[in-house]
Amino acid sequence: MYAMKRKNIYEGSLDEIPKNKIYLNINHLKNGAYILKIMHKNKLIKETHFKK
């Protein structure tokens, strides 16, 4: 049989934040290419690609 690679998908939610800023700390991510998707009410409002 072939070993299937699974994509790791991480989701999270935040309680209401009093400021209009969101910080993403990428210190513990492995080197590679990532896609960050920002959604509101199940609609994509911003997608950005970055490398670490």
Helices and strands as residue ranges (DSSP letters): E 33-40, E 43-51
